[in-house]
């Protein structure tokens, strides 16, 4: 007993494939154009082969007549043609008349050639005694010979033109007929291919009910039969999937509701008429214990029957026109909290808004951190002012008695006085920017010879370096005076931070190098040390505020970074500069500051 698949296969084998039909019609069209092409090639061959050959014969006869005429004149008047002897001219005439006799192509040409031969035979024995009437007769016959061949050439040209016209007309007619036949064949092929497809399309447009059998037209080709079979199988699978579709939608809806219910943020979804579509547990907790989810779904948002203070506040804040994050003070479980409210439009597949999604996120902890930070900075500002004032007063008093100290002590005292003055002048500005938001720095830029100033900024660190057994070396390359625009109060923070870090991490008997050069319209300042270097994991974050890193060497960890590198980067960038880090071989670090050069 045959299975359904075997029966289908037998039907498929018995039907002709579309490929064969297309191949047959295409072969007919190609054959027609091959016939037209062969006809055109034969016609062109005939038109281009016969006429030039005939014209060539006429042209050769005319050339021979011209040669005979020239030789005849030379024989009669040898003194006027001394380039050849009479015998040579007679030989040339003989060759020309012999060629003409073998090149007869036109009616009457043979008779004229015979007359010319007769006259030549009578006169060649006594070429010096040619009489005038005989000469005139010879020239007349030669002219007649030329005229006969010229007329022949004209006839061949006219005949060739008529033949070309006939060939052209015949070719056009055959081409048009062939084109019409090809169009009929192509149209018939298109109809045979398109008709079953149109019938299939019409059957599908009837939109049968899911689960019912798909009624398709009887196929006429193998491919249409395969397509009909696959469409039937596909429709059967669609019907089966349709049964599962509603269950999956319901399952996904429950899953989404579970996810939204587990989110701590308050979520409220409204349609364009501000009716509540969805409200999660977080939002219900904010609205109060008077509501259940079933009480609010489908209700107008602005007409809920409640006197909850949270609802009254939210009703004023949650509007489609709110932009960004809007802080809202609310009460949750008897505790005052601060929430951030935002609105997001809900769009359909045509990018048309169908509703609004409101999110309420608890930012109480963030606000508390900001408050604690502000309090900390305020306390820090207060605590810095008194010791800085005392240090400034003490340094001024000691500076008046610096003559009692040795040279090294005087240098240290002057350094203390300068640094205290610099720190006291900018302490408030740094403390008030919060997490050192140095983009608020106010710079007083002026052009300076920066290589001279760097030497001054390095000088106070010589004592510290000497105490640690570290040598500080200054190297300048390029112009004698390297000029840049900087704030002479704030830019030294960058150099001194880098230099103090380099001295702190440098081992004894090592060198810290400060290198400055001007190249490519930039001022490059490098601080190089021979310390343990900075690990790759730390390099990515070492410019972040309050980041603490370390370098491990010999079992010890040298702390660095904190605020220093953050301050350095912000100060450099405020000067339109760039700071980069490079590891130094075999060990050590290189910090490079690049500033615009003043030409």
C-alpha positions as CSV (number, residue, x, y, z in Angstrom):
1,X,0.0,0.0,0.0
2,X,1.5,3.4,-1.0
3,X,2.0,6.0,1.6
4,X,0.8,9.7,0.9
5,X,4.4,10.8,0.4
6,X,4.9,8.2,-2.3
7,X,1.7,9.3,-4.0
8,X,2.8,12.9,-4.0
9,X,6.2,11.9,-5.4
10,X,4.5,10.1,-8.3
11,X,2.5,13.2,-9.1
12,X,5.6,15.3,-8.9
13,X,7.4,13.1,-11.3
14,X,4.6,13.1,-13.9
15,X,4.3,16.9,-14.1
16,X,6.6,18.8,-16.4
17,X,9.0,21.3,-14.7
18,X,8.8,25.0,-15.5
19,X,12.5,24.8,-16.4
20,X,11.7,22.7,-19.5
21,X,9.0,25.1,-20.6
22,X,11.3,28.1,-20.2
23,X,14.1,26.2,-22.0
24,X,11.8,25.3,-25.0
25,X,10.5,28.8,-25.5
26,X,14.0,30.3,-25.0
27,X,15.4,27.8,-27.6
28,X,12.7,28.9,-30.1
29,X,13.5,32.5,-29.6
30,X,17.3,31.9,-29.9
31,X,16.7,29.8,-33.0
32,X,14.7,32.6,-34.7
33,X,17.5,35.2,-34.0
34,X,20.1,32.7,-35.2
35,X,18.3,32.4,-38.5
36,X,18.1,36.2,-38.8
37,X,21.8,36.5,-37.9
38,X,22.8,34.0,-40.6
39,X,20.7,35.7,-43.2
40,X,22.2,39.1,-42.3
41,X,25.7,37.7,-42.5
42,X,25.1,36.1,-45.9
43,X,23.6,39.3,-47.2
44,X,26.4,41.5,-45.9
45,X,29.0,39.0,-47.4
46,X,27.4,39.2,-50.8
47,X,27.0,43.0,-50.7
48,X,30.6,43.5,-49.5
49,X,32.3,40.8,-51.6
50,X,31.0,41.1,-55.2
51,X,30.9,44.8,-55.8
52,X,34.4,45.7,-54.7
53,X,35.8,42.9,-56.9
54,X,34.0,44.1,-60.0
55,X,35.0,47.7,-59.3
56,X,38.6,46.6,-58.9
57,X,38.5,45.1,-62.4
58,X,37.2,48.3,-63.9
59,X,39.8,50.3,-62.0
60,X,42.6,48.1,-63.3
61,X,41.4,48.6,-66.9
62,X,41.3,52.3,-66.5
63,X,44.8,52.3,-65.0
64,X,46.0,50.1,-68.0
65,X,44.5,52.6,-70.5
66,X,46.1,55.5,-68.7
67,X,49.5,53.6,-68.9
68,X,49.0,52.9,-72.6
69,X,48.2,56.6,-73.3
70,X,51.3,57.7,-71.5
71,X,53.5,55.2,-73.3
72,X,52.0,56.2,-76.7
73,X,52.8,59.9,-76.1
74,X,56.4,58.9,-75.1
75,X,56.8,56.8,-78.3
76,X,55.6,59.6,-80.6
77,X,57.6,62.3,-78.8
78,X,60.7,60.6,-77.2
79,X,62.5,63.9,-76.7
80,X,59.8,64.9,-74.2
81,X,60.2,61.7,-72.2
82,X,63.9,61.0,-71.9
83,X,63.6,59.0,-68.7
84,X,63.1,55.8,-70.8
85,X,64.1,54.7,-74.3
86,X,61.6,54.1,-77.1
87,X,62.1,50.4,-76.8
88,X,61.3,50.5,-73.1
89,X,58.2,52.6,-73.7
90,X,57.1,50.1,-76.4
91,X,57.6,47.3,-73.9
92,X,55.5,49.1,-71.3
93,X,52.7,49.6,-73.9
94,X,52.8,46.0,-74.8
95,X,52.5,44.9,-71.1
96,X,49.5,47.3,-70.6
97,X,47.6,46.1,-73.8
98,X,48.3,42.5,-72.8
99,X,46.9,43.1,-69.2
100,X,43.9,44.8,-70.7
101,X,43.1,41.9,-73.0
102,X,43.1,39.6,-69.9
103,X,41.0,41.9,-67.8
104,X,37.9,42.2,-69.9
105,X,34.8,42.8,-67.6
106,X,32.4,45.1,-69.5
107,X,30.3,44.7,-72.7
108,X,32.1,46.3,-75.7
109,X,35.4,46.4,-73.9
110,X,36.8,43.4,-75.9
111,X,36.0,45.1,-79.3
112,X,37.8,48.3,-78.2
113,X,40.8,46.3,-76.9
114,X,40.9,44.5,-80.4
115,X,41.0,47.9,-82.2
116,X,43.8,49.1,-79.9
117,X,45.7,45.9,-80.6
118,X,45.3,46.3,-84.3
119,X,46.6,49.8,-84.4
120,X,49.5,48.8,-82.1
121,X,50.5,46.0,-84.3
122,X,50.5,48.3,-87.4
123,X,52.6,51.0,-85.8
124,X,55.1,49.2,-83.5
125,X,57.3,48.2,-86.5
126,X,57.9,51.9,-87.4
127,X,57.3,53.9,-84.2
128,X,59.0,56.9,-85.6
129,X,56.6,57.2,-88.6
130,X,53.2,57.3,-86.8
131,X,50.9,59.7,-88.6
132,X,48.6,62.1,-86.8
133,X,45.3,60.5,-87.8
134,X,46.5,57.1,-86.5
135,X,47.6,58.8,-83.2
136,X,44.2,60.4,-82.8
137,X,42.5,57.1,-83.5
138,X,44.6,55.4,-80.8
139,X,43.8,58.1,-78.2
140,X,40.1,58.0,-79.1
141,X,40.0,54.2,-78.6
142,X,41.8,54.6,-75.3
143,X,39.3,57.2,-74.2
144,X,36.5,54.9,-75.2
145,X,38.1,52.1,-73.1
146,X,38.2,54.4,-70.1
147,X,34.6,55.5,-70.6
148,X,33.4,51.9,-70.8
149,X,35.0,51.0,-67.5
150,X,33.9,54.2,-65.8
151,X,30.3,53.4,-66.9
152,X,30.8,49.9,-65.6
153,X,31.9,51.2,-62.2
154,X,28.9,53.4,-61.9
155,X,26.6,50.5,-62.8
156,X,28.2,48.3,-60.1
157,X,27.9,51.0,-57.5
158,X,24.2,51.6,-58.4
159,X,23.6,47.8,-58.4
160,X,25.3,47.5,-55.0
161,X,23.2,50.3,-53.5
162,X,20.0,48.6,-54.7
163,X,21.1,45.3,-53.3
164,X,22.0,46.9,-50.0
165,X,18.5,48.5,-49.8
166,X,16.9,45.2,-50.6
167,X,19.0,43.5,-47.9
168,X,18.1,46.2,-45.4
169,X,14.4,46.1,-46.1
170,X,14.4,42.3,-45.9
171,X,16.4,42.3,-42.7
172,X,14.0,44.8,-41.1
173,X,11.0,42.8,-42.2
174,X,12.5,39.6,-40.9
175,X,13.6,41.2,-37.6
176,X,10.1,42.6,-37.1
177,X,8.5,39.3,-37.8
178,X,11.0,37.5,-35.5
179,X,10.4,40.1,-32.8
180,X,6.6,39.7,-33.0
181,X,7.0,35.9,-32.8
182,X,9.4,36.2,-29.9
183,X,7.0,38.5,-28.1
184,X,4.2,36.0,-28.6
185,X,6.4,33.2,-27.3
186,X,7.5,35.3,-24.3
187,X,3.9,36.3,-23.5
188,X,2.8,32.7,-23.8
189,X,5.6,31.7,-21.4
190,X,4.7,34.5,-19.0
191,X,1.1,33.5,-19.0
192,X,1.9,29.9,-18.4
193,X,4.1,30.8,-15.4
194,X,2.0,33.7,-14.0
195,X,-1.5,32.1,-14.2
196,X,-0.9,29.4,-11.6
197,X,0.8,32.0,-9.3
198,X,-2.2,34.3,-9.7
199,X,-4.5,31.5,-8.9
200,X,-2.5,30.6,-5.8
201,X,-2.5,34.3,-4.7
202,X,-6.3,34.5,-5.2
203,X,-6.7,31.4,-3.1
204,X,-4.6,32.8,-0.3
205,X,-6.4,36.2,-0.4
206,X,-9.7,34.4,0.5
207,X,-8.2,34.2,4.1
208,X,-9.5,30.8,5.1
209,X,-10.2,30.2,8.8
210,X,-7.3,28.8,10.8
211,X,-7.6,25.0,11.1
212,X,-9.6,24.6,7.8
213,X,-8.1,23.0,4.8
214,X,-6.3,25.3,2.3
215,X,-8.0,25.1,-1.1
216,X,-5.4,25.6,-3.9
217,X,-5.8,25.3,-7.7
218,X,-4.7,22.2,-9.5
219,X,-1.0,22.6,-10.4
220,X,0.2,22.4,-14.0
221,X,4.0,22.2,-13.4
222,X,6.3,20.5,-11.1
223,X,7.4,23.7,-9.3
224,X,3.8,24.9,-8.8
225,X,3.0,21.4,-7.4
226,X,5.9,21.7,-4.9
227,X,4.9,25.2,-4.0
228,X,1.3,24.2,-3.4
229,X,2.4,21.2,-1.3
230,X,4.7,23.4,0.8
231,X,1.9,26.1,1.3
232,X,-0.5,23.4,2.5
233,X,2.1,22.1,4.9
234,X,2.8,25.7,6.1
235,X,-0.8,26.4,6.6
236,X,-1.2,23.3,8.6
237,X,1.7,24.4,10.9
238,X,0.3,27.9,11.2
239,X,-3.1,26.4,12.3
240,X,-1.3,24.4,14.9
241,X,0.7,27.3,16.1
242,X,-2.4,29.5,16.3
243,X,-3.7,27.3,19.0
244,X,-0.6,27.9,21.1
245,X,-0.5,31.6,20.4
246,X,-3.0,32.7,22.9
247,X,-1.5,30.5,25.6
248,X,2.0,32.0,25.0
249,X,0.6,35.6,25.0
250,X,-1.1,34.9,28.3
251,X,2.1,33.3,29.7
252,X,4.2,36.2,28.6
253,X,1.8,38.7,30.0
254,X,1.9,37.0,33.4
255,X,5.7,36.9,33.2
256,X,5.8,40.6,32.5
257,X,3.5,41.4,35.3
258,X,5.6,39.3,37.6
259,X,8.8,41.2,36.5
260,X,7.1,44.6,36.9
261,X,5.8,43.6,40.3
262,X,9.3,42.6,41.5
263,X,10.8,46.0,40.5
264,X,11.3,48.3,43.5
265,X,10.7,51.4,41.4
266,X,7.1,52.7,41.0
267,X,5.7,52.1,37.5
268,X,2.6,53.7,36.1
269,X,1.4,53.2,32.5
270,X,-1.3,55.5,31.1
271,X,-3.0,55.6,27.6
272,X,-3.4,58.8,25.6
273,X,-6.6,59.6,27.6
274,X,-4.7,59.2,30.8
275,X,-6.5,56.1,31.8
276,X,-4.5,53.6,33.9
277,X,-3.3,50.6,31.9
278,X,-0.9,49.1,34.4
279,X,0.3,49.9,37.9
280,X,2.9,47.8,39.8
281,X,3.1,47.1,43.5
282,X,5.7,49.8,44.0
283,X,3.3,52.5,42.7
284,X,0.4,51.0,44.7
285,X,2.5,51.3,47.9
286,X,3.1,55.0,47.2
287,X,-0.6,55.6,46.5
288,X,-1.6,54.1,49.8
289,X,-3.3,51.1,51.2
290,X,-6.7,52.2,49.9
291,X,-6.2,50.7,46.5
292,X,-5.8,47.3,45.0
293,X,-4.7,46.7,41.4
294,X,-8.2,45.8,40.3
295,X,-9.4,49.1,41.7
296,X,-7.2,51.3,39.5
297,X,-6.9,49.5,36.2
298,X,-9.0,51.3,33.6
299,X,-9.6,54.3,35.9
300,X,-8.8,57.9,34.9
301,X,-5.5,58.8,36.6
302,X,-6.6,62.3,37.6
303,X,-9.9,61.2,39.1
304,X,-8.9,58.5,41.7
305,X,-11.0,58.7,44.8
306,X,-8.3,59.2,47.5
307,X,-7.0,61.9,49.7
308,X,-3.5,60.5,49.9
309,X,-0.9,63.2,50.1
310,X,1.4,61.1,47.8
311,X,-1.4,60.9,45.2
312,X,-2.0,64.6,45.2
313,X,1.8,65.3,44.8
314,X,2.1,62.7,42.0
315,X,-0.9,64.0,40.2
316,X,0.8,67.4,39.9
317,X,4.1,66.0,38.8
318,X,3.3,63.1,36.6
319,X,2.5,64.9,33.3
320,X,3.6,64.0,29.8
321,X,5.5,67.4,29.5
322,X,7.9,66.7,32.3
323,X,11.5,66.5,31.1
324,X,14.5,64.8,32.7
325,X,14.4,63.6,36.3
326,X,11.9,65.5,38.5
327,X,12.5,65.1,42.3
328,X,9.4,64.4,44.3
329,X,9.3,64.2,48.1
330,X,7.0,61.4,49.2
331,X,6.2,59.3,52.3
332,X,6.7,55.6,52.2
333,X,5.9,53.4,55.2
334,X,5.9,56.3,57.5
335,X,9.4,57.5,56.3
336,X,10.0,60.7,54.2
337,X,11.7,59.7,51.0
338,X,12.8,61.4,47.8
339,X,11.9,59.9,44.4
340,X,13.0,60.8,40.9
341,X,10.1,60.9,38.4
342,X,10.6,60.6,34.7
343,X,8.3,60.0,31.7
344,X,8.9,57.9,28.6
345,X,6.5,57.8,25.6
346,X,5.1,54.5,24.4
347,X,5.2,54.2,20.6
348,X,3.6,51.7,18.2
349,X,5.2,50.2,15.1
350,X,4.3,53.4,13.1
351,X,6.1,55.5,15.7
352,X,2.9,57.0,16.9
353,X,2.5,57.6,20.7
354,X,-0.1,55.3,22.3
355,X,0.6,56.1,25.9
356,X,3.1,57.2,28.6
357,X,5.3,55.3,31.0
358,X,6.1,57.0,34.3
359,X,9.0,55.7,36.5
360,X,9.6,56.6,40.2
361,X,13.0,55.8,41.5
362,X,14.0,56.2,45.1
363,X,17.0,58.5,45.3
364,X,16.9,59.1,49.1
365,X,20.4,57.5,49.6
366,X,21.9,59.5,46.8
367,X,20.6,62.7,48.2
368,X,21.9,61.8,51.7
369,X,25.4,61.1,50.2
370,X,25.4,64.5,48.5
371,X,24.4,66.1,51.8
372,X,27.1,64.3,53.7
373,X,29.6,65.2,51.0
374,X,28.6,68.9,51.3
375,X,28.9,68.7,55.1
376,X,32.3,67.1,54.9
377,X,33.6,69.7,52.5
378,X,32.2,72.4,54.7
379,X,33.9,71.0,57.7
380,X,37.1,70.5,55.7
381,X,37.0,74.1,54.5
382,X,36.5,75.3,58.1
383,X,39.3,73.1,59.4
384,X,41.7,74.2,56.7
385,X,41.3,78.0,57.2
386,X,42.6,78.2,60.7
387,X,45.8,76.2,60.3
388,X,46.5,77.8,57.0
389,X,46.2,81.2,58.6
390,X,48.5,80.2,61.4
391,X,51.0,78.7,59.1
392,X,50.9,81.9,57.0
393,X,51.5,84.1,60.0
394,X,54.3,81.9,61.3
395,X,56.0,81.8,58.0
396,X,55.8,85.6,57.7
397,X,57.4,86.0,61.2
398,X,60.1,83.5,60.5
399,X,60.8,85.1,57.1
400,X,61.7,88.3,58.9
401,X,64.4,86.4,60.8
402,X,65.7,84.3,58.0
403,X,69.2,85.8,58.4
404,X,69.6,83.7,61.5
405,X,69.4,80.5,59.4
406,X,71.9,78.9,57.1
407,X,71.4,78.9,53.3
408,X,69.5,75.6,53.3
409,X,67.2,76.7,56.1
410,X,66.5,80.0,54.3
411,X,65.6,78.1,51.1
412,X,63.2,75.8,53.1
413,X,61.6,78.8,54.8
414,X,61.0,80.6,51.5
415,X,59.5,77.5,50.1
416,X,57.2,77.1,53.0
417,X,56.1,80.7,52.8
418,X,55.4,80.4,49.0
419,X,53.5,77.1,49.3
420,X,51.4,78.4,52.2
421,X,50.4,81.5,50.3
422,X,49.5,79.5,47.2
423,X,47.5,76.9,49.2
424,X,45.7,79.6,51.2
425,X,44.8,81.5,48.0
426,X,43.1,78.6,46.3
427,X,42.0,76.3,49.2
428,X,38.4,77.6,49.1
429,X,38.1,77.2,45.4
430,X,39.2,73.6,45.5
431,X,37.0,72.6,48.4
432,X,33.8,74.2,47.1
433,X,33.8,72.4,43.8
434,X,32.6,69.1,45.4
435,X,34.2,66.0,44.0
436,X,37.0,68.3,42.6
437,X,35.0,69.4,39.6
438,X,37.9,71.4,38.4
439,X,36.1,72.4,35.2
440,X,34.9,75.4,37.3
441,X,38.5,76.7,37.7
442,X,38.9,80.3,36.8
443,X,42.3,80.7,35.1
444,X,44.3,83.9,34.7
445,X,46.3,83.0,31.6
446,X,49.5,84.9,30.6
447,X,52.4,84.2,28.3
448,X,55.5,83.1,30.3
449,X,58.9,81.5,29.6
450,X,57.9,78.2,31.1
451,X,61.4,76.6,31.1
452,X,62.7,79.2,33.6
453,X,59.6,78.9,35.8
454,X,59.9,75.1,36.0
455,X,63.5,75.5,37.3
456,X,62.1,77.7,40.1
457,X,59.3,75.2,40.9
458,X,61.8,72.3,41.1
459,X,64.2,74.2,43.5
460,X,62.1,73.6,46.7
461,X,62.1,69.8,46.1
462,X,65.9,69.6,46.1
463,X,66.0,69.3,49.9
464,X,63.3,66.6,50.0
465,X,65.0,64.7,47.2
466,X,68.4,64.9,48.9
467,X,66.9,63.7,52.1
468,X,65.6,60.6,50.3
469,X,68.8,60.0,48.4
470,X,67.2,61.0,45.0
471,X,68.8,63.3,42.4
472,X,66.6,65.8,40.5
473,X,67.8,66.6,37.0
474,X,66.4,69.3,34.6
475,X,66.9,68.9,30.8
476,X,65.8,71.4,28.2
477,X,65.8,70.8,24.4
478,X,64.8,73.1,21.6
479,X,64.5,76.8,21.8
480,X,66.4,78.9,24.3
481,X,63.1,80.4,25.6
482,X,60.1,78.1,25.5
483,X,56.9,80.2,25.8
484,X,53.4,79.1,26.8
485,X,50.2,80.6,28.2
486,X,49.5,79.4,31.7
487,X,48.1,80.4,35.0
488,X,51.2,80.9,37.1
489,X,49.3,80.1,40.3
490,X,47.4,76.9,39.3
491,X,49.7,75.3,36.7
492,X,52.5,74.7,39.2
493,X,50.1,72.3,41.0
494,X,50.4,69.9,38.1
495,X,54.2,70.0,38.1
496,X,54.6,69.8,41.9
497,X,52.1,66.9,42.1
498,X,54.0,64.9,39.5
499,X,57.4,65.7,41.0
500,X,56.3,64.9,44.6
501,X,54.9,61.5,43.4
502,X,58.1,60.8,41.5
503,X,60.3,61.5,44.5
504,X,58.1,59.5,46.8
505,X,58.2,56.3,44.7
506,X,61.9,56.6,43.6
507,X,64.4,54.3,45.3
508,X,67.6,55.7,46.8
509,X,70.4,56.6,44.4
510,X,68.0,57.1,41.6
511,X,67.3,60.1,39.4
512,X,64.1,62.0,38.8
513,X,64.3,63.9,35.4
514,X,62.2,66.9,34.4
515,X,62.5,67.3,30.6
516,X,61.0,70.1,28.6
517,X,61.1,70.6,24.8
518,X,59.2,72.4,22.1
519,X,58.3,70.5,18.9
520,X,55.4,70.5,16.4
521,X,54.0,73.7,18.0
522,X,53.6,72.0,21.4
523,X,55.4,72.3,24.7
524,X,56.2,68.8,26.1
525,X,57.0,68.5,29.8
526,X,58.0,65.1,31.1
527,X,58.6,63.9,34.6
528,X,60.5,60.6,34.6
529,X,61.3,58.4,37.6
530,X,63.0,55.1,38.2
531,X,60.4,53.8,40.6
532,X,58.4,50.5,40.3
533,X,55.9,51.9,37.8
534,X,52.1,51.7,37.7
535,X,50.3,48.4,37.1
536,X,48.2,48.2,34.0
537,X,45.0,47.7,36.1
538,X,45.7,51.0,37.9
539,X,46.6,53.0,34.8
540,X,42.9,52.9,33.6
541,X,41.6,54.5,36.8
542,X,44.5,56.5,38.3
543,X,43.1,59.8,37.2
544,X,39.7,59.2,38.9
545,X,38.9,61.2,42.0
546,X,39.9,59.5,45.3
547,X,41.2,56.4,43.6
548,X,43.9,54.6,45.6
549,X,46.4,52.5,43.9
550,X,49.8,51.0,44.7
551,X,52.9,49.6,43.1
552,X,54.5,46.5,44.5
553,X,58.3,46.3,44.7
554,X,60.3,44.2,47.0
555,X,57.3,43.2,49.1
556,X,56.4,46.8,49.8
557,X,53.5,48.8,48.5
558,X,53.9,52.4,47.7
559,X,50.7,54.3,47.9
560,X,50.0,57.1,45.4
561,X,47.3,58.8,43.3
562,X,44.3,59.9,45.5
563,X,43.5,63.4,44.4
564,X,46.9,64.5,43.1
565,X,46.7,63.0,39.6
566,X,43.0,64.0,39.2
567,X,44.0,67.6,40.1
568,X,46.9,67.4,37.7
569,X,44.8,66.2,34.8
570,X,42.0,68.8,35.3
571,X,44.5,71.6,35.6
572,X,46.3,70.5,32.4
573,X,43.0,70.1,30.5
574,X,41.9,73.5,31.7
575,X,45.0,74.9,29.9
576,X,43.9,73.1,26.7
577,X,46.6,70.6,27.3
578,X,47.0,66.8,27.5
579,X,48.5,64.5,30.1
580,X,49.7,61.0,29.2
581,X,51.4,58.1,31.1
582,X,54.1,55.8,29.6
583,X,55.9,53.0,31.3
584,X,59.6,53.4,31.4
585,X,62.1,50.6,30.6
586,X,63.5,48.7,32.4
587,X,61.4,50.3,35.2
588,X,59.9,53.6,36.1
589,X,57.2,55.9,34.9
590,X,56.9,58.9,32.5
591,X,54.2,61.5,32.8
592,X,54.0,63.8,29.8
593,X,52.2,67.1,29.8
594,X,51.6,68.7,26.4
595,X,50.6,72.4,26.1
596,X,50.1,74.7,23.1
597,X,53.3,76.6,22.1
598,X,53.3,80.4,21.6
599,X,55.4,81.1,18.5
